[in-house]
Amino acid sequence: MAAALIAMGALLLFRPAPVPAAAPTPAPETPEASPALVTVRLHETEGTRELQLRPGELLLPEAAPLEGYTFLRWQDAQGQPLPAEGLSVWEDGDYYPVYAMRLGRADHLPYLSLDDSGAFHPGGTVTRREAVCILYFLLDTELVGDGRFLDLPEDDPAYDAAATLKTLGALSGSRLHPDETVTRREFLAMLCAFFPEGREEIAFSDLDESDPDYRHFCTAAERGWIEPGAARPDEELTRLELVCCVNAVTGRHGDSGRQLELVGTILDMDRNDPRYWDVAEATLIHRHLGEGEQERWLASRHPPLREEGLFFLGYELHAIGPDGNAVVNGEYAGLRFDENGIETSGDPELDRRIRELLPTLVDPAAMEPEEMLRVLFDHTVRQYKYHAGNIYPVGEPSGWEAGEALAMLTEGRGNCYSFAALYYELVRAVGFDAKAYTGGIIGGEFTLAQSYTDVYGNPMQLPSNHSPHGWVEIEFDGVPYIFDPEYAYRIHNRGYSDFGFFKLDEHARQQYGYLYSLEEEETKK
């Protein structure tokens, strides 16, 4: 750990400047009298010197005495802050210039990262530890302060960062609470330690002048770090808000040429959203020319630029839509995708169970799609037992499958609907637009002409030679095929091959009398 101590105290060099024409000047007693001079004592690193100034004359700071520092503000002998710029002097006094380290990196190295799948998680939160480490990284210094926190030991990765920010005045107190999420209020207070206070009075709908952080929000809005309007001071800072704010602070704007091939596909960001480029700037290693809005990328290390279609990241199924964006909270190819762009059943617990199960059965990177269909079919047929359960009306709309599939995984047994539902959810998780059907089939485990009551307590109307039944269908080249794991289970447990009920064609459909609707049966009569 570097031993140097960062000081923000009295750092030197002032220069007087003429009073602007509009500046008020006390009227002399007589036209001939000259105003009394003001004695100013400037406390600089090399000592103290005195200046004699006319009342109202301005003190302007010289360039920062150390490279990488910027002028922050004046303060008086009591340590009270004075105006950040152009201090008008009207009386004798002691003045100290305060400088801050410059926030920003010329190399534009990333300060956040995408996950292994290429997702950013824009709505995710940021801990105080992460926020502190990001700001220290952006200071681009090897110096380490001597600030201490009771809840941050010296072997903590954030120790140097927190110690330095505390010495620089960006943090205070005896505890950092490193694992708590940082709020908008807390993050802006850290940032404002490195910049002069803004001059504008800005109205916020949820923050007034009495709030101790009001000036921080005014400074942030005046400088364009945040939007005016609602300050939302105590809301948790999101990863996307942090990126947009830090990029505005440091003047980093991403590739002005909008070269998608140098950014790739960020799975959970819309490439038509201007903030897509903020995320790229914050997360990708890149070489560039120019600064600010003129920045243009020359090369980068980025995730793949994906074309429309389905693809796997490990065992998670994702999709790119026709607009080139990852499908998030939407549908594609008959499948649903959640807020992380992963195929979903709509039930988080079922999704978790299926994602745990798939790696034990299939390998999307090494297996052909139909091979996975076969393996998942065999698993459903051979690893679960039959048990009487819910009976659904003929033509029941979708929505019942997730509950039945989860019950099957939990209990290890179920009826035809349970077998169908589990297979339906498994094959959809590997990219097949499967459909689960409730209807009837000739024969079955029940006595012919038996009366059945559905899950809602209503009597079922079925032809005398049919029993209630559930199964799965998948289309290949526009032709639907039946996959019937529960009938295959029956045959398998009688010592016969279960292949016959895997991908049944139209002939088998007619042979076993799969019934989709009562209207269909009436038409046949």
C-alpha positions in Angstrom: 0.0 0.0 0.0 1.4 3.3 -1.0 2.4 5.3 2.0 1.7 8.8 0.6 -1.0 10.8 2.3 -3.3 12.8 0.2 -4.0 16.3 1.5 -6.8 18.6 0.5 -5.8 21.5 2.8 -4.4 24.8 1.9 -3.0 24.7 -1.6 -1.6 27.9 -3.0 -1.6 30.4 -5.8 -4.1 33.2 -6.2 -4.2 36.0 -8.7 -6.2 39.2 -8.3 -8.4 40.3 -11.2 -10.1 43.6 -11.9 -13.6 44.1 -10.6 -16.2 43.6 -13.3 -18.1 46.7 -14.3 -21.3 45.4 -12.7 -19.7 44.6 -9.3 -20.9 46.8 -6.4 -18.3 49.2 -5.0 -18.9 51.3 -1.9 -19.3 54.9 -2.7 -16.4 57.1 -1.6 -17.1 59.9 0.9 -16.0 62.5 -1.6 -15.4 62.3 -5.3 -11.6 62.8 -4.7 -11.3 60.1 -1.9 -9.9 56.7 -2.7 -11.5 53.7 -1.0 -9.4 52.0 1.7 -7.5 49.0 0.6 -8.2 45.5 1.8 -5.5 43.3 3.2 -5.7 39.7 2.1 -3.5 37.0 3.6 -3.0 34.1 1.2 -2.0 30.8 2.8 -0.1 28.8 0.3 1.9 25.7 0.6 5.2 27.6 0.5 4.1 30.2 3.1 1.8 33.1 3.6 1.8 36.3 1.6 -0.2 39.5 1.7 -2.0 41.4 -1.0 -3.5 44.9 -1.0 -6.7 44.9 -3.0 -9.4 47.4 -3.8 -12.7 46.6 -2.1 -14.7 44.3 -4.3 -11.7 43.1 -6.3 -11.9 39.4 -7.3 -9.5 36.6 -6.2 -9.1 34.0 -8.9 -7.1 30.8 -8.4 -4.0 30.1 -10.4 -3.7 26.7 -12.1 -3.6 23.8 -9.7 -0.1 23.4 -8.2 -0.1 19.6 -8.8 -0.9 17.7 -11.9 -4.2 15.9 -11.8 -5.8 18.4 -9.4 -8.5 21.1 -10.0 -9.5 24.1 -8.0 -12.5 23.2 -5.8 -13.3 26.3 -3.6 -12.0 28.9 -1.2 -12.3 28.6 2.5 -11.8 31.0 5.4 -9.6 30.7 8.5 -12.4 28.8 10.3 -12.5 26.2 7.4 -15.9 27.5 6.2 -16.4 27.1 2.4 -16.5 30.3 0.4 -17.7 30.8 -3.2 -16.1 28.4 -5.6 -15.2 30.9 -8.2 -14.4 34.6 -8.4 -14.4 35.6 -4.8 -15.1 39.3 -4.3 -13.1 40.6 -1.3 -14.6 43.4 0.8 -12.7 43.2 4.0 -9.4 42.1 5.5 -9.1 38.3 6.0 -7.3 35.0 5.6 -8.1 32.9 2.5 -7.2 29.3 1.6 -7.6 27.7 -1.8 -8.7 24.1 -1.8 -8.0 21.8 -4.7 -9.5 18.4 -5.5 -8.1 15.4 -7.4 -9.5 15.3 -11.0 -12.1 12.6 -11.6 -11.6 10.7 -14.9 -9.2 8.5 -16.8 -7.6 9.3 -20.1 -7.3 5.6 -20.9 -11.1 5.0 -20.6 -10.7 1.7 -19.0 -14.0 0.1 -18.0 -15.2 0.6 -14.5 -18.1 -2.0 -14.5 -18.5 -5.3 -16.3 -21.1 -7.4 -18.2 -21.8 -10.8 -16.8 -20.7 -14.0 -18.5 -23.8 -14.0 -20.8 -23.2 -10.4 -22.0 -26.0 -8.9 -19.8 -25.5 -5.7 -17.9 -28.5 -5.9 -15.4 -29.3 -2.1 -15.7 -31.9 -2.2 -12.9 -29.4 -3.9 -10.5 -28.2 -2.0 -7.4 -24.7 -0.9 -6.4 -23.2 -1.4 -2.9 -21.4 1.3 -1.1 -18.2 -0.8 -1.5 -18.7 -1.0 -5.2 -19.4 2.8 -5.5 -16.3 3.6 -3.5 -14.1 1.4 -5.6 -15.4 2.8 -8.8 -14.7 6.4 -7.8 -11.2 5.5 -6.6 -10.5 3.7 -9.9 -11.6 6.8 -11.8 -9.3 9.0 -9.8 -6.5 7.1 -11.5 -4.0 7.5 -8.6 -1.7 5.3 -6.7 -1.8 7.5 -3.6 -3.7 6.2 -0.6 -5.3 8.2 2.1 -5.3 7.5 5.9 -9.1 7.4 6.4 -10.3 4.6 8.6 -13.6 2.8 9.0 -14.4 0.4 11.8 -16.2 -2.0 9.5 -13.6 -2.2 6.8 -10.4 -4.1 7.7 -7.1 -3.5 6.0 -7.3 -6.7 4.0 -10.7 -5.7 2.5 -10.3 -5.0 -1.3 -12.0 -1.7 -0.8 -9.8 -0.5 2.0 -7.5 1.7 0.0 -10.4 3.2 -1.9 -12.4 4.0 1.1 -9.4 5.4 3.1 -8.5 7.7 0.2 -12.1 9.0 -0.4 -12.4 9.7 3.3 -9.2 11.7 3.3 -10.4 13.6 0.3 -13.7 14.5 2.0 -15.9 12.3 -0.1 -16.8 10.0 2.8 -17.2 10.6 6.5 -18.1 8.9 9.7 -16.7 5.9 11.5 -18.5 3.1 9.5 -18.8 2.6 5.8 -21.5 -0.1 5.8 -19.9 -1.5 2.7 -22.5 -4.1 1.8 -25.5 -1.8 1.9 -26.8 -0.4 -1.4 -25.9 3.1 -2.1 -28.6 5.7 -2.6 -28.8 8.5 -5.1 -28.2 10.9 -2.3 -25.1 9.2 -1.0 -23.5 8.8 -4.4 -24.0 12.4 -5.5 -22.5 13.5 -2.1 -19.4 11.5 -3.0 -19.2 13.0 -6.5 -19.7 16.5 -5.4 -16.5 16.3 -3.2 -14.5 16.6 -6.4 -16.3 19.6 -8.0 -17.1 23.2 -7.2 -20.6 23.7 -5.9 -23.1 24.8 -8.5 -24.6 28.3 -8.5 -28.2 27.6 -9.7 -31.2 27.1 -7.5 -33.1 24.2 -9.0 -36.6 23.1 -8.0 -37.2 19.4 -7.3 -40.6 18.0 -6.8 -39.5 15.9 -3.8 -36.5 17.8 -2.3 -36.4 21.3 -0.8 -33.7 23.8 0.3 -33.8 22.5 3.8 -32.5 19.1 2.8 -28.7 18.8 3.7 -28.0 17.4 0.2 -30.1 19.9 -1.7 -26.9 21.7 -3.0 -25.5 18.4 -4.2 -28.6 17.7 -6.3 -28.5 21.3 -7.6 -24.9 20.9 -8.6 -25.6 17.5 -10.3 -28.6 18.9 -12.3 -26.7 22.1 -13.3 -23.8 20.0 -14.6 -26.1 17.6 -16.4 -25.3 14.5 -14.3 -29.0 14.0 -13.5 -32.3 15.2 -14.9 -34.1 17.9 -13.0 -37.6 17.1 -11.8 -37.8 14.4 -9.2 -34.6 14.0 -7.2 -35.6 10.6 -5.6 -32.8 11.1 -3.0 -33.4 8.0 -1.0 -34.0 5.6 -3.8 -31.3 2.9 -4.5 -29.0 3.9 -7.3 -29.3 1.5 -10.2 -26.3 0.3 -12.3 -27.7 2.2 -15.3 -28.1 5.4 -13.4 -24.6 5.1 -12.1 -23.2 4.6 -15.6 -25.1 7.6 -17.1 -24.1 9.8 -14.2 -20.4 8.8 -14.2 -20.1 9.2 -17.9 -21.6 12.7 -17.7 -19.2 13.6 -14.9 -16.1 12.3 -16.8 -17.1 13.4 -20.3 -17.2 9.8 -21.7 -19.8 9.3 -24.4 -19.1 6.0 -26.1 -18.5 5.6 -29.8 -19.9 8.6 -31.7 -19.9 6.5 -34.9 -22.4 4.0 -33.3 -20.4 1.0 -34.7 -22.4 -2.0 -33.5 -19.7 -4.4 -34.6 -17.4 -2.8 -32.0 -20.0 -3.2 -29.2 -21.7 -6.5 -29.9 -25.0 -7.4 -28.3 -25.6 -6.3 -24.7 -28.4 -8.7 -23.9 -30.6 -6.6 -21.7 -30.1 -3.2 -23.3 -32.0 -1.9 -26.4 -29.5 -0.8 -29.0 -31.8 2.0 -30.0 -31.6 3.4 -26.5 -28.8 6.1 -26.3 -27.9 4.7 -22.9 -26.7 1.5 -24.8 -23.6 3.4 -25.7 -23.1 4.6 -22.1 -23.2 1.0 -20.9 -20.7 0.0 -23.7 -18.4 2.9 -22.6 -18.5 1.8 -19.0 -18.1 -2.0 -19.5 -15.9 -2.7 -22.6 -12.2 -2.4 -23.1 -11.7 -0.1 -26.2 -9.2 2.0 -28.0 -10.5 5.4 -29.1 -9.7 8.8 -30.6 -11.1 12.1 -29.5 -12.9 13.0 -26.3 -16.4 13.8 -25.2 -19.0 13.7 -28.0 -16.2 13.4 -30.6 -15.0 10.1 -29.1 -14.7 7.4 -31.8 -13.8 3.8 -31.2 -11.0 2.1 -33.2 -11.2 -1.3 -31.6 -12.8 -3.1 -28.6 -13.1 -6.3 -26.8 -16.8 -7.1 -26.9 -19.5 -9.8 -26.7 -20.7 -11.3 -30.1 -22.9 -9.2 -32.3 -25.9 -11.7 -32.6 -28.4 -12.0 -35.4 -32.1 -12.8 -35.1 -32.9 -16.1 -33.6 -32.6 -18.4 -30.5 -29.3 -19.1 -28.9 -27.9 -20.7 -25.7 -25.6 -19.2 -23.1 -24.7 -22.3 -21.1 -28.1 -23.8 -20.4 -30.1 -20.6 -20.6 -32.1 -19.9 -23.8 -32.1 -16.4 -25.2 -33.5 -14.8 -28.3 -32.6 -11.9 -30.6 -35.7 -10.3 -32.2 -36.1 -8.8 -35.7 -34.9 -5.4 -34.4 -31.5 -6.8 -33.4 -32.3 -6.5 -29.7 -32.4 -9.3 -27.1 -36.0 -10.2 -26.3 -36.7 -9.1 -22.7 -40.1 -9.4 -21.1 -41.6 -10.5 -24.4 -42.2 -13.3 -26.8 -40.3 -14.8 -29.7 -40.9 -17.9 -31.8 -43.8 -18.8 -29.5 -41.6 -18.7 -26.4 -41.7 -16.3 -23.5 -38.6 -14.5 -22.1 -38.2 -12.9 -18.7 -36.6 -9.6 -17.5 -33.2 -11.2 -18.0 -34.0 -12.3 -21.5 -34.1 -16.0 -20.5 -36.9 -18.4 -21.6 -39.5 -18.7 -18.8 -42.5 -20.7 -17.8 -43.8 -17.7 -15.9 -43.2 -19.5 -12.6 -39.8 -18.5 -11.0 -39.6 -21.7 -8.9 -40.3 -23.9 -11.9 -37.7 -22.1 -13.9 -35.2 -22.6 -11.2 -35.9 -26.4 -11.0 -35.7 -26.8 -14.7 -32.5 -24.9 -15.0 -31.0 -27.2 -12.3 -32.3 -30.3 -14.1 -31.2 -29.6 -17.7 -27.4 -29.8 -17.2 -27.9 -33.4 -16.0 -29.7 -34.4 -19.1 -28.7 -32.5 -22.2 -25.9 -30.4 -23.7 -27.1 -27.7 -26.1 -23.6 -27.1 -27.4 -23.0 -30.8 -28.3 -26.4 -32.2 -29.1 -28.8 -31.8 -32.0 -32.2 -30.4 -31.2 -34.1 -33.6 -31.9 -31.6 -35.6 -29.8 -32.5 -33.3 -26.9 -36.2 -34.0 -27.5 -35.6 -37.7 -27.3 -33.5 -37.5 -24.1 -36.0 -35.3 -22.4 -38.8 -37.6 -23.5 -37.1 -40.6 -22.0 -36.4 -38.8 -18.8 -40.1 -37.8 -18.4 -41.2 -41.4 -19.2 -38.8 -43.3 -17.0 -38.2 -41.1 -14.0 -41.7 -40.4 -12.8 -44.7 -42.5 -11.6 -48.4 -42.4 -12.5 -50.8 -41.1 -9.9 -54.3 -39.9 -10.3 -54.7 -36.2 -10.3 -56.5 -33.2 -11.8 -58.6 -33.7 -14.9 -58.9 -30.7 -17.2 -61.8 -29.9 -19.6 -61.4 -30.6 -23.3 -59.6 -27.7 -24.9 -58.5 -26.1 -21.6 -56.6 -22.8 -22.5 -52.9 -22.7 -21.6 -51.9 -21.7 -18.1 -52.3 -25.0 -16.3 -48.9 -26.4 -17.4 -46.5 -24.7 -15.0 -48.5 -25.8 -11.9 -48.7 -29.4 -13.1 -45.0 -29.5 -14.1 -43.9 -28.1 -10.7 -46.0 -30.6 -8.9 -44.6 -33.5 -11.0 -41.0 -32.4 -10.2 -41.8 -32.0 -6.5 -43.8 -35.2 -5.9 -42.2 -37.4 -8.6 -45.6 -38.6 -9.8 -48.7 -37.4 -11.7 -51.3 -38.3 -14.3 -51.3 -37.7 -18.1 -51.6 -33.9 -17.7 -48.6 -33.9 -15.3 -46.5 -36.0 -17.7 -47.5 -33.7 -20.6 -46.9 -30.5 -18.6 -43.4 -31.5 -17.5 -42.3 -32.5 -21.0 -43.9 -29.3 -22.4 -41.9 -27.1 -20.0 -38.6 -29.0 -20.6 -38.7 -28.9 -24.4 -39.7 -25.2 -24.4 -36.6 -24.5 -22.3 -34.4 -25.9 -25.1 -36.2 -24.0 -27.8 -39.2 -25.9 -29.1 -42.5 -24.1 -29.5 -44.4 -26.9 -27.9 -48.1 -26.9 -27.1 -49.9 -28.9 -24.4 -53.4 -30.2 -25.2 -56.2 -31.4 -23.0 -58.7 -33.6 -24.7 -59.5 -37.3 -25.0 -58.1 -40.5 -26.3 -59.6 -43.9 -27.1 -59.5 -46.3 -24.2 -57.2 -45.4 -21.4 -56.8 -46.4 -17.8 -60.4 -45.5 -17.0 -63.4 -47.7 -17.5 -65.1 -47.0 -20.8 -68.2 -44.8 -20.5 -67.2 -43.8 -17.0 -68.4 -40.3 -15.9 -65.6 -37.8 -15.2 -65.6 -34.6 -13.3 -63.0 -31.9 -14.2 -60.8 -29.9 -11.9 -63.6 -27.2 -11.7 -66.2 -29.8 -10.5 -68.0 -29.8 -13.8 -69.1 -33.1 -15.5 -67.2 -33.9 -18.7 -68.9 -34.7 -21.9 -66.8 -37.3 -23.8 -67.6 -39.9 -26.4 -68.3 -43.3 -24.8 -65.1 -44.8 -26.0 -62.8 -42.0 -24.8 -61.0 -41.1 -21.6 -59.7 -37.6 -20.6 -56.1 -37.2 -21.7 -53.3 -34.7 -22.0 -50.4 -34.7 -24.4 -47.8 -32.4 -26.2 -47.5 -31.4 -29.9 -44.6 -29.8 -31.8 -44.6 -28.7 -35.4 -41.8 -29.6 -37.8 -41.9 -27.9 -41.2 -45.5 -26.9 -40.5 -46.6 -30.4 -39.7 -47.7 -31.1 -36.1 -46.5 -34.3 -34.3 -47.8 -35.8 -31.0 -45.5 -36.5 -28.1 -47.3 -38.5 -25.5 -45.1 -39.3 -22.5 -47.9 -40.7 -20.3 -48.9 -43.4 -22.9 -45.3 -44.2 -23.4 -44.9 -44.6 -19.6 -47.7 -47.2 -19.7 -46.1 -49.2 -22.5 -42.6 -48.9 -21.0 -43.8 -50.3 -17.7 -45.4 -53.3 -19.5 -42.0 -54.2 -20.9 -42.5 -52.7 -24.4 -40.6 -50.0 -26.3 -41.9 -46.5 -25.7 -40.7 -45.2 -29.1 -44.2 -45.5 -30.6 -45.4 -42.4 -28.7 -42.5 -40.2 -29.6 -43.4 -38.0 -32.6 -46.6 -39.6 -33.6 -47.8 -38.7 -37.1 -51.3 -38.1 -38.5 -51.9 -41.8 -39.0 -51.3 -42.5 -35.3 -53.4 -39.5 -34.4 -56.4 -41.1 -36.1 -55.5 -44.6 -34.8 -55.6 -43.5 -31.2 -58.5 -41.0 -31.6 -56.9 -38.0 -30.1 -59.8 -35.6 -29.4 -59.2 -31.9 -29.4 -62.8 -30.6 -29.0 -66.3 -31.8 -28.6 -67.3 -29.8 -31.7 -64.8 -32.0 -33.7 -66.6 -35.1 -32.5 -70.0 -33.7 -33.3 -68.8 -32.9 -36.8 -67.8 -36.6 -37.3 -71.4 -37.6 -36.5 
